[in-house]
Amino acid sequence: MPTEGDALQQARTEYEQHLRTCRQCYVDTTPCPVAKLLLRAYNNARRNGTGRRG
């Protein structure tokens, strides 16, 4: 079972990987709708305390 820190790291990795591989995100400075969704998922995980240290 993945830990909370793993979930936060996975969300961040997915967002960063998308920015590198998406043609629109790579060329434009404006993130595409998928990048916005991935960033929102990452921010929600971080806000919910996922991955916080003691």
PyMOL Python script that loads the backbone (N, CA, C, O; Angstrom):
from pymol import cmd

cmd.read_pdbstr("""\
ATOM      1  N   MET A   1       0.849  -1.182   0.000  1.00  0.00           N
ATOM      2  CA  MET A   1       0.000   0.000   0.000  1.00  0.00           C
ATOM      3  C   MET A   1       0.892   1.242   0.000  1.00  0.00           C
ATOM      4  O   MET A   1       1.796   1.360   0.828  1.00  0.00           O
ATOM      5  N   PRO A   2       0.640   2.162  -0.922  1.00  0.00           N
ATOM      6  CA  PRO A   2       1.484   3.356  -0.984  1.00  0.00           C
ATOM      7  C   PRO A   2       1.244   4.267   0.220  1.00  0.00           C
ATOM      8  O   PRO A   2       0.129   4.366   0.733  1.00  0.00           O
ATOM      9  N   THR A   3       2.299   4.919   0.650  1.00  0.00           N
ATOM     10  CA  THR A   3       2.183   5.858   1.756  1.00  0.00           C
ATOM     11  C   THR A   3       1.684   7.205   1.231  1.00  0.00           C
ATOM     12  O   THR A   3       1.603   7.427   0.023  1.00  0.00           O
ATOM     13  N   GLU A   4       1.354   8.088   2.155  1.00  0.00           N
ATOM     14  CA  GLU A   4       0.877   9.414   1.758  1.00  0.00           C
ATOM     15  C   GLU A   4       1.959  10.187   1.020  1.00  0.00           C
ATOM     16  O   GLU A   4       1.674  10.906   0.063  1.00  0.00           O
ATOM     17  N   GLY A   5       3.195  10.040   1.465  1.00  0.00           N
ATOM     18  CA  GLY A   5       4.311  10.712   0.804  1.00  0.00           C
ATOM     19  C   GLY A   5       4.503  10.211  -0.617  1.00  0.00           C
ATOM     20  O   GLY A   5       4.853  10.976  -1.515  1.00  0.00           O
ATOM     21  N   ASP A   6       4.268   8.913  -0.814  1.00  0.00           N
ATOM     22  CA  ASP A   6       4.368   8.345  -2.156  1.00  0.00           C
ATOM     23  C   ASP A   6       3.320   8.946  -3.089  1.00  0.00           C
ATOM     24  O   ASP A   6       3.605   9.238  -4.250  1.00  0.00           O
ATOM     25  N   ALA A   7       2.111   9.126  -2.571  1.00  0.00           N
ATOM     26  CA  ALA A   7       1.032   9.695  -3.379  1.00  0.00           C
ATOM     27  C   ALA A   7       1.355  11.132  -3.792  1.00  0.00           C
ATOM     28  O   ALA A   7       1.100  11.531  -4.928  1.00  0.00           O
ATOM     29  N   LEU A   8       1.911  11.893  -2.872  1.00  0.00           N
ATOM     30  CA  LEU A   8       2.287  13.276  -3.175  1.00  0.00           C
ATOM     31  C   LEU A   8       3.393  13.304  -4.221  1.00  0.00           C
ATOM     32  O   LEU A   8       3.337  14.082  -5.174  1.00  0.00           O
ATOM     33  N   GLN A   9       4.395  12.455  -4.040  1.00  0.00           N
ATOM     34  CA  GLN A   9       5.505  12.397  -4.991  1.00  0.00           C
ATOM     35  C   GLN A   9       5.022  11.940  -6.367  1.00  0.00           C
ATOM     36  O   GLN A   9       5.493  12.445  -7.386  1.00  0.00           O
ATOM     37  N   GLN A  10       4.098  10.999  -6.405  1.00  0.00           N
ATOM     38  CA  GLN A  10       3.578  10.515  -7.682  1.00  0.00           C
ATOM     39  C   GLN A  10       2.813  11.622  -8.411  1.00  0.00           C
ATOM     40  O   GLN A  10       2.954  11.778  -9.623  1.00  0.00           O
ATOM     41  N   ALA A  11       2.007  12.387  -7.678  1.00  0.00           N
ATOM     42  CA  ALA A  11       1.261  13.484  -8.289  1.00  0.00           C
ATOM     43  C   ALA A  11       2.212  14.526  -8.864  1.00  0.00           C
ATOM     44  O   ALA A  11       1.986  15.044  -9.958  1.00  0.00           O
ATOM     45  N   ARG A  12       3.267  14.830  -8.132  1.00  0.00           N
ATOM     46  CA  ARG A  12       4.244  15.808  -8.613  1.00  0.00           C
ATOM     47  C   ARG A  12       4.981  15.280  -9.850  1.00  0.00           C
ATOM     48  O   ARG A  12       5.187  16.015 -10.816  1.00  0.00           O
ATOM     49  N   THR A  13       5.371  14.017  -9.813  1.00  0.00           N
ATOM     50  CA  THR A  13       6.080  13.406 -10.932  1.00  0.00           C
ATOM     51  C   THR A  13       5.215  13.387 -12.185  1.00  0.00           C
ATOM     52  O   THR A  13       5.697  13.685 -13.278  1.00  0.00           O
ATOM     53  N   GLU A  14       3.949  13.038 -12.032  1.00  0.00           N
ATOM     54  CA  GLU A  14       3.041  13.010 -13.184  1.00  0.00           C
ATOM     55  C   GLU A  14       2.903  14.397 -13.800  1.00  0.00           C
ATOM     56  O   GLU A  14       2.911  14.534 -15.023  1.00  0.00           O
ATOM     57  N   TYR A  15       2.777  15.426 -12.965  1.00  0.00           N
ATOM     58  CA  TYR A  15       2.649  16.793 -13.459  1.00  0.00           C
ATOM     59  C   TYR A  15       3.913  17.227 -14.206  1.00  0.00           C
ATOM     60  O   TYR A  15       3.831  17.765 -15.310  1.00  0.00           O
ATOM     61  N   GLU A  16       5.073  16.992 -13.606  1.00  0.00           N
ATOM     62  CA  GLU A  16       6.324  17.405 -14.234  1.00  0.00           C
ATOM     63  C   GLU A  16       6.592  16.633 -15.523  1.00  0.00           C
ATOM     64  O   GLU A  16       7.084  17.199 -16.499  1.00  0.00           O
ATOM     65  N   GLN A  17       6.270  15.343 -15.525  1.00  0.00           N
ATOM     66  CA  GLN A  17       6.463  14.543 -16.733  1.00  0.00           C
ATOM     67  C   GLN A  17       5.541  15.031 -17.844  1.00  0.00           C
ATOM     68  O   GLN A  17       5.937  15.077 -19.009  1.00  0.00           O
ATOM     69  N   HIS A  18       4.324  15.390 -17.488  1.00  0.00           N
ATOM     70  CA  HIS A  18       3.397  15.905 -18.494  1.00  0.00           C
ATOM     71  C   HIS A  18       3.934  17.186 -19.118  1.00  0.00           C
ATOM     72  O   HIS A  18       3.876  17.353 -20.336  1.00  0.00           O
ATOM     73  N   LEU A  19       4.453  18.089 -18.299  1.00  0.00           N
ATOM     74  CA  LEU A  19       4.978  19.347 -18.828  1.00  0.00           C
ATOM     75  C   LEU A  19       6.114  19.110 -19.828  1.00  0.00           C
ATOM     76  O   LEU A  19       6.273  19.868 -20.785  1.00  0.00           O
ATOM     77  N   ARG A  20       6.899  18.055 -19.601  1.00  0.00           N
ATOM     78  CA  ARG A  20       8.012  17.752 -20.508  1.00  0.00           C
ATOM     79  C   ARG A  20       7.556  17.051 -21.785  1.00  0.00           C
ATOM     80  O   ARG A  20       8.181  17.214 -22.833  1.00  0.00           O
ATOM     81  N   THR A  21       6.487  16.282 -21.712  1.00  0.00           N
ATOM     82  CA  THR A  21       6.091  15.462 -22.867  1.00  0.00           C
ATOM     83  C   THR A  21       4.933  16.040 -23.672  1.00  0.00           C
ATOM     84  O   THR A  21       4.751  15.660 -24.828  1.00  0.00           O
ATOM     85  N   CYS A  22       4.162  16.927 -23.110  1.00  0.00           N
ATOM     86  CA  CYS A  22       3.022  17.505 -23.821  1.00  0.00           C
ATOM     87  C   CYS A  22       3.518  18.562 -24.803  1.00  0.00           C
ATOM     88  O   CYS A  22       4.255  19.475 -24.431  1.00  0.00           O
ATOM     89  N   ARG A  23       3.115  18.428 -26.029  1.00  0.00           N
ATOM     90  CA  ARG A  23       3.567  19.363 -27.055  1.00  0.00           C
ATOM     91  C   ARG A  23       3.120  20.790 -26.748  1.00  0.00           C
ATOM     92  O   ARG A  23       3.897  21.733 -26.902  1.00  0.00           O
ATOM     93  N   GLN A  24       1.884  20.946 -26.321  1.00  0.00           N
ATOM     94  CA  GLN A  24       1.371  22.287 -26.040  1.00  0.00           C
ATOM     95  C   GLN A  24       2.073  22.913 -24.842  1.00  0.00           C
ATOM     96  O   GLN A  24       2.440  24.088 -24.883  1.00  0.00           O
ATOM     97  N   CYS A  25       2.260  22.149 -23.787  1.00  0.00           N
ATOM     98  CA  CYS A  25       2.914  22.682 -22.589  1.00  0.00           C
ATOM     99  C   CYS A  25       4.386  22.981 -22.854  1.00  0.00           C
ATOM    100  O   CYS A  25       4.934  23.944 -22.318  1.00  0.00           O
ATOM    101  N   TYR A  26       5.017  22.162 -23.672  1.00  0.00           N
ATOM    102  CA  TYR A  26       6.436  22.331 -23.943  1.00  0.00           C
ATOM    103  C   TYR A  26       6.698  23.590 -24.777  1.00  0.00           C
ATOM    104  O   TYR A  26       7.654  24.324 -24.530  1.00  0.00           O
ATOM    105  N   VAL A  27       5.837  23.825 -25.763  1.00  0.00           N
ATOM    106  CA  VAL A  27       6.037  24.955 -26.669  1.00  0.00           C
ATOM    107  C   VAL A  27       5.507  26.259 -26.067  1.00  0.00           C
ATOM    108  O   VAL A  27       6.184  27.287 -26.096  1.00  0.00           O
ATOM    109  N   ASP A  28       4.296  26.204 -25.524  1.00  0.00           N
ATOM    110  CA  ASP A  28       3.669  27.403 -24.973  1.00  0.00           C
ATOM    111  C   ASP A  28       4.067  27.577 -23.511  1.00  0.00           C
ATOM    112  O   ASP A  28       4.480  26.627 -22.846  1.00  0.00           O
ATOM    113  N   THR A  29       3.937  28.779 -23.038  1.00  0.00           N
ATOM    114  CA  THR A  29       4.171  29.016 -21.623  1.00  0.00           C
ATOM    115  C   THR A  29       2.900  28.796 -20.812  1.00  0.00           C
ATOM    116  O   THR A  29       2.945  28.754 -19.583  1.00  0.00           O
ATOM    117  N   THR A  30       1.774  28.656 -21.491  1.00  0.00           N
ATOM    118  CA  THR A  30       0.499  28.429 -20.834  1.00  0.00           C
ATOM    119  C   THR A  30       0.226  26.932 -20.747  1.00  0.00           C
ATOM    120  O   THR A  30       0.246  26.250 -21.771  1.00  0.00           O
ATOM    121  N   PRO A  31      -0.028  26.403 -19.551  1.00  0.00           N
ATOM    122  CA  PRO A  31      -0.292  24.972 -19.432  1.00  0.00           C
ATOM    123  C   PRO A  31      -1.631  24.593 -20.050  1.00  0.00           C
ATOM    124  O   PRO A  31      -2.583  25.374 -20.025  1.00  0.00           O
ATOM    125  N   CYS A  32      -1.692  23.393 -20.602  1.00  0.00           N
ATOM    126  CA  CYS A  32      -2.920  22.890 -21.210  1.00  0.00           C
ATOM    127  C   CYS A  32      -3.894  22.454 -20.107  1.00  0.00           C
ATOM    128  O   CYS A  32      -3.512  22.411 -18.937  1.00  0.00           O
ATOM    129  N   PRO A  33      -5.140  22.131 -20.459  1.00  0.00           N
ATOM    130  CA  PRO A  33      -6.114  21.718 -19.443  1.00  0.00           C
ATOM    131  C   PRO A  33      -5.691  20.482 -18.642  1.00  0.00           C
ATOM    132  O   PRO A  33      -5.985  20.390 -17.450  1.00  0.00           O
ATOM    133  N   VAL A  34      -5.017  19.551 -19.275  1.00  0.00           N
ATOM    134  CA  VAL A  34      -4.562  18.359 -18.552  1.00  0.00           C
ATOM    135  C   VAL A  34      -3.520  18.742 -17.504  1.00  0.00           C
ATOM    136  O   VAL A  34      -3.552  18.230 -16.385  1.00  0.00           O
ATOM    137  N   ALA A  35      -2.605  19.631 -17.854  1.00  0.00           N
ATOM    138  CA  ALA A  35      -1.598  20.083 -16.900  1.00  0.00           C
ATOM    139  C   ALA A  35      -2.262  20.797 -15.725  1.00  0.00           C
ATOM    140  O   ALA A  35      -1.838  20.633 -14.581  1.00  0.00           O
ATOM    141  N   LYS A  36      -3.285  21.576 -15.995  1.00  0.00           N
ATOM    142  CA  LYS A  36      -3.997  22.258 -14.913  1.00  0.00           C
ATOM    143  C   LYS A  36      -4.663  21.255 -13.984  1.00  0.00           C
ATOM    144  O   LYS A  36      -4.664  21.440 -12.767  1.00  0.00           O
ATOM    145  N   LEU A  37      -5.230  20.191 -14.551  1.00  0.00           N
ATOM    146  CA  LEU A  37      -5.865  19.152 -13.747  1.00  0.00           C
ATOM    147  C   LEU A  37      -4.831  18.420 -12.883  1.00  0.00           C
ATOM    148  O   LEU A  37      -5.075  18.161 -11.704  1.00  0.00           O
ATOM    149  N   LEU A  38      -3.682  18.092 -13.471  1.00  0.00           N
ATOM    150  CA  LEU A  38      -2.623  17.410 -12.714  1.00  0.00           C
ATOM    151  C   LEU A  38      -2.069  18.299 -11.607  1.00  0.00           C
ATOM    152  O   LEU A  38      -1.781  17.821 -10.510  1.00  0.00           O
ATOM    153  N   LEU A  39      -1.921  19.580 -11.890  1.00  0.00           N
ATOM    154  CA  LEU A  39      -1.442  20.510 -10.873  1.00  0.00           C
ATOM    155  C   LEU A  39      -2.458  20.638  -9.746  1.00  0.00           C
ATOM    156  O   LEU A  39      -2.082  20.721  -8.577  1.00  0.00           O
ATOM    157  N   ARG A  40      -3.729  20.654 -10.085  1.00  0.00           N
ATOM    158  CA  ARG A  40      -4.775  20.730  -9.066  1.00  0.00           C
ATOM    159  C   ARG A  40      -4.744  19.485  -8.177  1.00  0.00           C
ATOM    160  O   ARG A  40      -4.908  19.589  -6.961  1.00  0.00           O
ATOM    161  N   ALA A  41      -4.534  18.310  -8.774  1.00  0.00           N
ATOM    162  CA  ALA A  41      -4.448  17.075  -7.991  1.00  0.00           C
ATOM    163  C   ALA A  41      -3.250  17.133  -7.044  1.00  0.00           C
ATOM    164  O   ALA A  41      -3.356  16.732  -5.885  1.00  0.00           O
ATOM    165  N   TYR A  42      -2.127  17.626  -7.525  1.00  0.00           N
ATOM    166  CA  TYR A  42      -0.934  17.762  -6.684  1.00  0.00           C
ATOM    167  C   TYR A  42      -1.187  18.738  -5.538  1.00  0.00           C
ATOM    168  O   TYR A  42      -0.857  18.452  -4.387  1.00  0.00           O
ATOM    169  N   ASN A  43      -1.766  19.878  -5.854  1.00  0.00           N
ATOM    170  CA  ASN A  43      -2.038  20.886  -4.822  1.00  0.00           C
ATOM    171  C   ASN A  43      -3.030  20.359  -3.784  1.00  0.00           C
ATOM    172  O   ASN A  43      -2.880  20.631  -2.592  1.00  0.00           O
ATOM    173  N   ASN A  44      -4.040  19.610  -4.227  1.00  0.00           N
ATOM    174  CA  ASN A  44      -5.004  19.043  -3.287  1.00  0.00           C
ATOM    175  C   ASN A  44      -4.328  18.041  -2.358  1.00  0.00           C
ATOM    176  O   ASN A  44      -4.598  18.036  -1.157  1.00  0.00           O
ATOM    177  N   ALA A  45      -3.463  17.204  -2.891  1.00  0.00           N
ATOM    178  CA  ALA A  45      -2.744  16.229  -2.077  1.00  0.00           C
ATOM    179  C   ALA A  45      -1.873  16.936  -1.053  1.00  0.00           C
ATOM    180  O   ALA A  45      -1.811  16.537   0.110  1.00  0.00           O
ATOM    181  N   ARG A  46      -1.203  17.986  -1.496  1.00  0.00           N
ATOM    182  CA  ARG A  46      -0.327  18.744  -0.589  1.00  0.00           C
ATOM    183  C   ARG A  46      -1.154  19.455   0.475  1.00  0.00           C
ATOM    184  O   ARG A  46      -0.773  19.473   1.646  1.00  0.00           O
ATOM    185  N   ARG A  47      -2.276  20.037   0.081  1.00  0.00           N
ATOM    186  CA  ARG A  47      -3.120  20.775   1.007  1.00  0.00           C
ATOM    187  C   ARG A  47      -3.758  19.850   2.052  1.00  0.00           C
ATOM    188  O   ARG A  47      -3.957  20.248   3.200  1.00  0.00           O
ATOM    189  N   ASN A  48      -4.071  18.628   1.651  1.00  0.00           N
ATOM    190  CA  ASN A  48      -4.703  17.675   2.567  1.00  0.00           C
ATOM    191  C   ASN A  48      -3.710  17.092   3.551  1.00  0.00           C
ATOM    192  O   ASN A  48      -4.073  16.247   4.369  1.00  0.00           O
ATOM    193  N   GLY A  49      -2.474  17.526   3.484  1.00  0.00           N
ATOM    194  CA  GLY A  49      -1.486  17.074   4.451  1.00  0.00           C
ATOM    195  C   GLY A  49      -0.739  15.845   4.014  1.00  0.00           C
ATOM    196  O   GLY A  49       0.034  15.282   4.788  1.00  0.00           O
ATOM    197  N   THR A  50      -0.952  15.415   2.785  1.00  0.00           N
ATOM    198  CA  THR A  50      -0.249  14.247   2.274  1.00  0.00           C
ATOM    199  C   THR A  50       1.218  14.554   2.198  1.00  0.00           C
ATOM    200  O   THR A  50       1.620  15.546   1.590  1.00  0.00           O
ATOM    201  N   GLY A  51       2.013  13.729   2.800  1.00  0.00           N
ATOM    202  CA  GLY A  51       3.443  13.897   2.734  1.00  0.00           C
ATOM    203  C   GLY A  51       4.029  14.840   3.770  1.00  0.00           C
ATOM    204  O   GLY A  51       5.229  15.113   3.741  1.00  0.00           O
ATOM    205  N   ARG A  52       3.221  15.337   4.672  1.00  0.00           N
ATOM    206  CA  ARG A  52       3.748  16.225   5.710  1.00  0.00           C
ATOM    207  C   ARG A  52       4.605  15.448   6.666  1.00  0.00           C
ATOM    208  O   ARG A  52       4.317  14.296   6.993  1.00  0.00           O
ATOM    209  N   ARG A  53       5.641  16.075   7.102  1.00  0.00           N
ATOM    210  CA  ARG A  53       6.535  15.443   8.082  1.00  0.00           C
ATOM    211  C   ARG A  53       6.154  15.906   9.468  1.00  0.00           C
ATOM    212  O   ARG A  53       5.910  17.090   9.702  1.00  0.00           O
ATOM    213  N   GLY A  54       6.106  14.929  10.409  1.00  0.00           N
ATOM    214  CA  GLY A  54       5.796  15.087  11.814  1.00  0.00           C
ATOM    215  C   GLY A  54       5.674  16.417  12.320  1.00  0.00           C
ATOM    216  O   GLY A  54       5.412  16.604  13.508  1.00  0.00           O
TER     217      GLY A  54
END
""", "prot")
cmd.dss("prot")
cmd.show_as("cartoon", "prot")
cmd.util.cbc("prot")
cmd.orient("prot")
